[in-house]
Amino acid sequence: MTATDKIVKPSNCCISKTITKDFSPFIEIPKVDYETQIFKDEKISKEDIDFYFSKVGVNKEISNFSTETIYSMLSNLKDIDKDGKKAKLIYREIIENIDEKTINKKSKEYLEFIKNGYVFCSLNSSFLYEKVSNAYYIENKTFGEEIIEQFYTIEIDRRKRQQKVERIFGVKPLDKLDFQLIEKPDYHDLNPIFQNEINELKAYIYAFRLAKDKNGDESKWLKSSKISICKTIKAVYKHNGITKGFELKPYEFIHVDNKNEIYLLVDITKGYKLFSDLQSDFRFTDVIAEIYSSILKVDTHRVSFSRLFEANTEKKIHILKTELDDNNLEKLKNSKKRLNVVDDPKIQFWFSILSSLNKKYEYRKYKDEEFKKLILTNLNQDIEEYKLNYGEINDFSNFSIITQLFYNINIDIPLFNENSTIELDIKQYFFEQLQQLKNDNQTKFEVLLFNLLKDNSTQSKETFLEQQSKYENFNQLPIVNSVKIEINKIFYTGIKSEFQIDLSLTHVDIEISDIYKSNLKKLEKQIKSLNKAVLNGIIENDTKLRSLIYFGEYVRIINEYQNYLDKSDNSKEIHFNNNTHKITKGDLEALYDLISSNDPITKIEKINSTKPEVTIGKDGKGKSKESSKRFEASDKETPGFIGEVLVFKSLKEKFGDGNVIWDSGFAKKANINPKGDDNKHYDIKYKNKYNKWNFVEVKTIASKKLEFKISNSEVKFGIENKNNYEIMIVINASDMKENRRIKY
């Protein structure tokens, strides 16, 4: 008895896990419950039961069926399984689990099936049985669906090795179609760039095939092959002497074999503008892999080919190193040599410029003097004057040179990108220029804002620091990827629109910080029993109150002070420069004065070899690692504060008072900078000898081991400003001068 309640011969049954009831009535499963209690009592295992099944003629796998049984089953499918549901299951099981070499081709059943049998096929979106002699198998999708639908194609999954399918089922591969163009294709605008990229890609693809290409056929095909991307393709095909027309759908292609050219139809609704648009379209990358896999007749590397196309050069190299174990890139070098590939980023860069200007040139490798002459003749430019890092063309150091070059030859970034395999993105260069302009104009902005608000209402004056913070973080300026933007105009127009302040106006210099300090002293005189720590705590946490100090409005501040006044007079000891001092707890203004008056200038040294040990923690200020011997265990801010004071004072000594700004929360607590804020993710900024602003993160440690914590937000800020960002490490901040060091 079978699982479908039939009584059949054991030879028609199978106990393979891949066989289900759906195979009935062609293949049956014995009806048996392996978990029956009697089997457990007698300690009879599944293996024991299957062994006895095999002894009475039940097949363990479909591969154990005789040739006669298999082909009798295939011959009966047409009459019993009219909708083909069983056929597709059986075809899959046979192609996956039967070795074609075990088929007895002299068997009467085999010969009858091959000569007169039927297989389940598709034709014009319909499904039906057709004679074996009229059916075809499609191993790879090398033709469009409209072409495929014109042939009877057996319902067997693709990529199952067409020789095996033909030997078992007798169907022929559909591979003898002769394609001919009936008019010139309408090439896509990106076609020249695409072909340059494909030329580079060939060496990486061939690196996967190098060891297998014994007779050089694959290298010959790759060298002579050409893939064109088209917006329209009009062609016909010939098969068995009959010519037929067809239409391709997007992502389909034809191979004109006599020219070794492939024409690929793109999806024009995608609106590809840059080569990167093609790389980011997963269907497009898949079809590129399909082209190379099908024509090279290898499916093993299909996924790798797709990854290579969508990768930049660095990632391509990584793929070869990891997948081919080619750490020294010997396979890539040999591949390029076999394919005669031009491999010079310098030449490629200038080729893109020549193409942008529609200059004629020969695509090949040049000797230095020969290439120099080519560029001089066509562009009237001496390439030796442009010291570019061609290997990393988007390196920040290149941008000022590229800007000048493009200005000289009158081209812009978008035009270059249309003709280049590597997309230039110069926006970061102008973004940093805007940041420099913002820093350069910060004091002027403060003065103009102060003058704008001083005659306004108290409510308006309360926004003074908030608007300054907004200015410092303002990045909503329209930067485009072009060398022709007017950066000063963009900056001044953007600030005027956002803040109603015209930075192009002249103004009378006012020391805003001096006004704040003077007014703060006046405030302190109006408070009886002054506790500076309490007052500083109140104004430090309220930007509105701090803003009012600039304008000499104290009523609200005094009321807040009275509400929160702490009458206790707590003090603590501070050890600095080999002396012990007493100050009020939390009075960082007093601590700043103390450090400043005890020789804070510390030697600044560049780190030559020792790499700091960095721990990336949660957002928030990284904690100091200064020795707990010098400070109470609960006092976590004092060492960090002293470290920042030392760096601040030492930088002012080196670069001048007006070129150093202390911007952290400590600066606010010490009443040095009312706008100080730890959310800026740096502590100090200074203008260096090149007139550029650098951002400094200060870390204070006690040991010689350069180890510190840094928050995620600090790391992010450092990466965003990598060209002008430094970490300064203060060692032994509280020690004597000769033992203190600032390293960066």
Secondary structure, 3 states (H helix, E strand, C coil): CECCCCCCCHHHEECCCCCCHHHCCCCECECCCCCCHHHHHCCCCHHHHHHHHHHCCCECCHHHCCHHHHHHHHHHHHHHCCCCHHHHHHHHHHHHHCCHHHCCCCCHHHHHHHHHCEEEEEECCEEEEEEHHHCEECCCCCCCHHHHCCCCEECCCCCCCHHHHHHHHCCEECCCCEEEECCCCEECCCHHHHHHHHHHHHHHHHHHHCCCCCCCHHHHHHHHCEEEEEEECCEEEEECCEEEECCCCCCCEEEECCCCEEEEECCHHHCCCCHHHHHCCHHHHHHHHHHHHHHCCCCCCHHHHHHHHHCCHHHHHHHHHHHCCCCCCHHHHHHHHHHCCCCCHHHHHHHHHHHHCCCCCCCCCCCHHHHHHHHHHHHCCCHHHCCCCHHHCCCHHHHHHHHHHHHHHCCCHHHHHHCCCCCCCCHHHHHHHHHHHHHHCHHHHHHHHHHHHCCCCHHHHCCHHHHHHHHHCCCCCCCCCCCCCCHHHHHHHHHHHHHCCCCCCCCCCCCHHHHHHHHHHHHHHCCCCCCHHHHHHHHHCCHHHHHHHHCCCCHHHHHHHHHHCCCCCCEEEEEECCEEEEEECCCHHHHHHHHHCCCCCCCEECCCCCCCEEEEECCCCCCCECCCCCCCCCCCCHHHHHHHHHHHHHHHHHHCHHHEEECCHHHHHCCCCCCCCHHHCCCEEEECCCCCEEEEEEEEECCCCCEEEEEHHHHHHHHHCHHHEEEEEEECCCCCHHHCEEEC
